[in-house]
């Protein structure tokens, strides 16, 4: 007989809230008043115990082989993997799982056919797909690096996926920040959601290439209501804007939460016209379409926007959602 | 007064903002703590930290809050995102080591929870905590908070398709562990 999760958690929630709610929020009030974080005391007993265990482990490691399952220098964290190390290259023969590079603070999710070579400051993806989760807080001496066929990915603490094919490959950044250093000296900084493929076009070709398609016309078909006067963000006033997507989305959420949809549309339209990384623009364009269609229910503007969105991002990440939104709006 | 001099040094604010913040804190503290408690799988100290961070965010954005703002809705979104970040961070090796060596309060509260909760309720919280962070968040928002797929996608900045996939995966794991969630399908 399956147990009712919702009922069980509701009961737990009520008991815990009764037991802790008032005191906890009062402590938060005190912490806000004092501007401090919750104090944590060191468990010296555990520290001493851990020191003893480490000392013992050093002795034991010197006299016997480690018992945990490893593949080369990697510890198999989860999954049923089988692989072989030949000439310093680890090839996953079968299965799917996660390897931990304890020395460099990185977890690698790999499956059959992936090949990689451990390096002193990271690894080389020789072939196949590897998803990496690099702990930015790990005290490594230098940035974690991933070598691929046409360059180097410098990791600034993050989660990303590398796919290496025979002639080239790609990296998709999920979280954090990475920098791609191509063998020919080109450098690209990626934002979350962005995919970079290599080889990159040569520098000369990139310069001679035609300018990117013009941004969509910023003016909506009907003028927005007079926006509420708001102070310009400090970074804009100073003219030094590294665009912060998360901050911008927070501000949009605030506008949404008070129903200032036209103001949000105007902010999005202006920001899109500035031009940012393709992944950022795609994300902002998706937000704009959602606002027009779902919040403002302006089918005409929304359909026009989705048409432009699909033209700019024909292989975009939100394609299924855009298709659904267009169908709901009855877009031609 | 809630706001400290240290906080006041961060941005320059008129004193009227302090009163506004205090009013908002009193109005929303219980619900923010309740959400955080849910997102954290019943860990009270954890929820307290998330509550603190959520109100710090509110303080940072206070100049943009006015009478038309749905502060509760905004705080829900902020709390959910802070909770998700924290759940993911909790799984890092550094975080595990730090907690092991420092956090006495967590242990004290866990002991308290042991005697307070029934077996079934404790098992339910453990099942939720065992899920990968994003699946746990999506399922909690869907099942416990009654949020729609679209609302979850907007709050967590995910596509609806991805939310649906996470919910399905989480649901499968819970079902395999013997749990029934009638309105999660």
Interface residues (C-beta under 8 A of the other chain):
Chain A: X2 X3 X4 X5 X6 X8 X9 X10 X11 X12 X13 X15 X16 X17 X19 X20 X21 X24 X25 X27 X28 X29 X31 X32 X33 X34 X35 X37 X38 X40 X41 X42 X43 X46 X47 X50 X105 X135 X137 X138 X230 X231 X249 X250 X251 X253 X254 X257 X258 X259 X260 X290 X294 X317 X318 X320 X321 X324
Chain B: X1 X2 X3 X4 X5 X6 X7 X25 X29 X30 X33 X34 X37 X38 X42 X44 X45 X47 X48 X49 X51 X52 X55 X56 X57 X59 X61 X63 X64 X65 X66 X68 X69 X70 X71 X73 X74 X77 X78 X92 X93 X94 X100 X101 X102 X103 X104 X105 X109 X112 X113 X116 X117 X118 X120 X121 X122 X123 X124 X125 X127 X128 X143 X144 X150 X154 X157 X159 X160 X161 X174 X175 X178 X179 X180 X181 X182 X183
